[in-house]
Amino acid sequence: MLKVAKTAWAASPNQDGAREVSQVIVNINPMASCQKQVEELIQSIEEKLKSDQEAEWKLKLKQYEDQVALEKEKMRLAEEKSKRDASLQEQQSQRNHELDKLRIGAYQEIAVAYAKSLNQVNGYNNINWK
């Protein structure tokens, strides 16, 4: 029976294999000469299952930590993009303001030149102009 239990564990060293081994072990007489080996098998199964659970927990914890780090990085990048966009918008606003000032200055120059051309007295005698 012990060989059957060991074979079952070797074939499937996980929760399912442990269940199968436990079904075989309950049929072994507690007073049998192989009881020490049964206890050693049980101990090794317990250690393996604990190790597997710990490894699974560490994996889940690592996945959680990676997800948190990813979310933090996304937030940092979004904040960085927001700052960059605000800076670019401010620069564009300043450029538009400067362009408006230049445009107004050009309109003013045109208006002054036009006004000066209207105020000029024509030095010609238009009466006898032919």
MODELLER restraints for C-alpha pairs under 7 A, 6 or more apart:
rsr = mdl.restraints
at = mdl.atoms
rsr.add(forms.Gaussian(group=physical.xy_distance, feature=features.Distance(at['CA:1:A'], at['CA:24:A']), mean=6.81, stdev=0.5))
rsr.add(forms.Gaussian(group=physical.xy_distance, feature=features.Distance(at['CA:1:A'], at['CA:28:A']), mean=6.66, stdev=0.5))
rsr.add(forms.Gaussian(group=physical.xy_distance, feature=features.Distance(at['CA:2:A'], at['CA:38:A']), mean=6.86, stdev=0.5))
rsr.add(forms.Gaussian(group=physical.xy_distance, feature=features.Distance(at['CA:5:A'], at['CA:21:A']), mean=4.85, stdev=0.5))
rsr.add(forms.Gaussian(group=physical.xy_distance, feature=features.Distance(at['CA:5:A'], at['CA:24:A']), mean=5.85, stdev=0.5))
rsr.add(forms.Gaussian(group=physical.xy_distance, feature=features.Distance(at['CA:5:A'], at['CA:25:A']), mean=6.69, stdev=0.5))
rsr.add(forms.Gaussian(group=physical.xy_distance, feature=features.Distance(at['CA:8:A'], at['CA:17:A']), mean=6.06, stdev=0.5))
rsr.add(forms.Gaussian(group=physical.xy_distance, feature=features.Distance(at['CA:8:A'], at['CA:20:A']), mean=6.66, stdev=0.5))
rsr.add(forms.Gaussian(group=physical.xy_distance, feature=features.Distance(at['CA:8:A'], at['CA:21:A']), mean=6.13, stdev=0.5))
rsr.add(forms.Gaussian(group=physical.xy_distance, feature=features.Distance(at['CA:9:A'], at['CA:17:A']), mean=5.22, stdev=0.5))
rsr.add(forms.Gaussian(group=physical.xy_distance, feature=features.Distance(at['CA:9:A'], at['CA:18:A']), mean=6.51, stdev=0.5))
rsr.add(forms.Gaussian(group=physical.xy_distance, feature=features.Distance(at['CA:9:A'], at['CA:21:A']), mean=6.31, stdev=0.5))
rsr.add(forms.Gaussian(group=physical.xy_distance, feature=features.Distance(at['CA:14:A'], at['CA:49:A']), mean=6.72, stdev=0.5))
rsr.add(forms.Gaussian(group=physical.xy_distance, feature=features.Distance(at['CA:18:A'], at['CA:45:A']), mean=6.82, stdev=0.5))
